[in-house]
Amino acid sequence: MKTSIVLIFLIGFCINASAQIVKDSIPIEVKKNFFSTKYFYDGQRIYSPYGLQIPLLQLQDATVNKHFMVFKRSRSTAKAISLLSAGFSLYAFFNSDKVSGSTYWITVGSIGVVSGYFNVRSDVHLDKAIKQYNKVIAVNKFGFHYDRTYHGHGILSVGITGKF
């Protein structure tokens, strides 16, 4: 009898220790319009997708981290390419005799396409990270918890949490 109680206690302790890794997190709401995407976390609007970095990375899920880091790299690449376009445009403006019109439009157009690709890629990976985040925190949880009362008696609790 004592060994079965100790065994139940140890199993409950192990499950409780692993169940506390996933904290009670709040889902991220995404509202897409034709021209914009709005993010809401805990009832408040997040104006920049970089504001979602803390809840996404606190989850410590490998897939969420990977997609968010690809988002950040793609967004940084798009910004760097846009700076190249601006620099080339300024060069062409001040040295109009050295750059022909067709060369200018081909270069600016191709830079715009590449920048657009990286912007779309970053948005796709941010959406994947948010979907995975919401999927992970919506999982049903089952756990045990062992505690002591004021008088020193042990209490083993069983809990089930579900999201509907």
Secondary structure, DSSP 8 states (H G I E B T S, - for coil): -HHHHHHHHHHHHHHHHHHTSS-----EEEEE-SS-EEEEETTEEESSGGGGHHHHHHT--HHHHHHHHHHHHHHHHHHHHHHHHHHHHHHHHHTTTTS-HHHHHHHHHHHHHHHHHHHHHHHHHHHHHHHHHHHHHTS-EEEEEEEE-TTS-EEEEEEEE---
